[in-house]
Amino acid sequence: MANNTGKLSEQEFERIWNKLGKRAWAWRVVDAAEVRGRTGKIGFTRSAPSDYIVAYNGVHFAEVKSTQDDTAFRFSLLRKIPSAMAVMILAAGGDYLVYIHRITTDEWFCIPYQLIRDNSARSLTWKELERHKWKLATLT
């Protein structure tokens, strides 16, 4: 399989939200890859708490992950600093969701970060995630 950079999943994530028009708003948080794309030079930015901030029935931080793993979503895909920030956001009463794109089946899942934080395992199987399918992704 081709190298998974996550960019195609992020583009699809944006497309899903954009189809809702004014009913939703998703803002891409600037990262080093975006700076590099705009300037052609390596860019340094502060670590961001998530990939997006989304307004839809409230506001939440959104981390978008994609995987080609046949058996599970591995928590090792989550970066250390955003994960630490997710814990702080939850402690402050904020909402933090992880959107998972299973590339091999083109399925999307949406899980609250608490599920990862409170899980003693290092992954969630696709069967465990079945009840967390992101319904909006199938409607748009």
N, C-alpha and C positions, 0 to 999 in steps of 0.2 A: 504494500500500500504506500501511497505517497506520504511525504512528511506532513504531519498535521501541525500547522502553525496556530490554529485557532481563529485566524482571520475570517475564513469563510463562515464559520459558525457565528462570529460576531456580526457579520453582515446580515446573516439570516435573522439573528436576534433583532437587529434594528428594523429589518423589513417587517417583521411580525408586529412590532409596536407601531411603526409608521402607518400600517394599514388601518389602525384604529383612529387615525386623524387626530382631532382635538380631544378625543376621549382619553388619550394617553400621551405621555411625554417621556422620552428616554434621552438622557444626556451622557455622552461618552466622556469619561474622565481622561484627561490628557496623560499619555504615558510616553516613555522614551522612544518607542517605536513610531509614534505619531510625530514627535519632534524630528526624528531622523527622516521620516517620509516628507515632511514639509521643507526641511532645510538641506537635506542631503548629507548632513553631518550627524555624528553621534550626539545625541542629546541627553542631558541629565535632568531629571525631574524628581521631585519628592515622591516617595512611595505613596501610592493612592490606596484608599481603603477598599476600593472595588473597581470594576470595569465601567459600571454605569450607575447613575442615579435615576430611578424611574418613579414617575408619578402616575399612579393608576389605582383608584380606590385607596388613596393614601400615598405615602412616599416611602420607598425602600432603596437600600443599596443592593446592587445586583452584580454578582460575579458570574461570568460566563465561562464555562469549561467545555471542552470537547474531547472526546476519546474514541479510540478505535478498539478498545479492550472488549473482548468477547464475553467476559464473565462478570465484570464489576466496574463501578466507578471508584477509582483509587484516590484516597485523600492526599496522596503524595503529589497530585496535580495542583493542589492548592499551595500558593506561595506563603511563606512564613509571615511577612509583615502584614499583608492584607488579612490573613487569618487572625493575627493578634488584634488588628483594628476591629475586625468583626466581633470579637469577644467584648471589646470596649463599647462598641455601638449597641450590642445587646444589653450590656450592663446599664447603659444610659437610657434604655427603653426604646431604642430604635429597632427597625426591622432590617434584616439582612437575608437575602435569598440567593441560593446558588442554582443557576440554570445550567443543566447538563445536556449537551448534545451528543447523543450516541450516533456517531457518524455512520457506522455500518448498517444501521436500520433506519436512519433518519428520524429517530425518536427524540423528543425533548422531555426532560424531567425538571421539576422545580421543587427544591427542598429548602426548608428553613435551615440556617446555619446551626441552630440549636441541635438539629439531628446529627450533625457531624461532631459538634463540640461534646455532646453527651454520649457519643458512641465509643465504646472501648475497642472496636475493631478498626482496621486500617482501610476499610472499604465498605461499600454497600453493593450487594449483588443486584443485577437487573431485576430479579424476582422481588427483592426487597423494595426496589424503587418503583415497581409497577403501579402502586397506588398514588405515586407522586408524578404521574404523567402530566405534563403541562398542557392543559386543555386548550389554552389560547393558541398554541402553536398548531393544533390540528384544525382550528376553526378559521384561520386566516390563510 
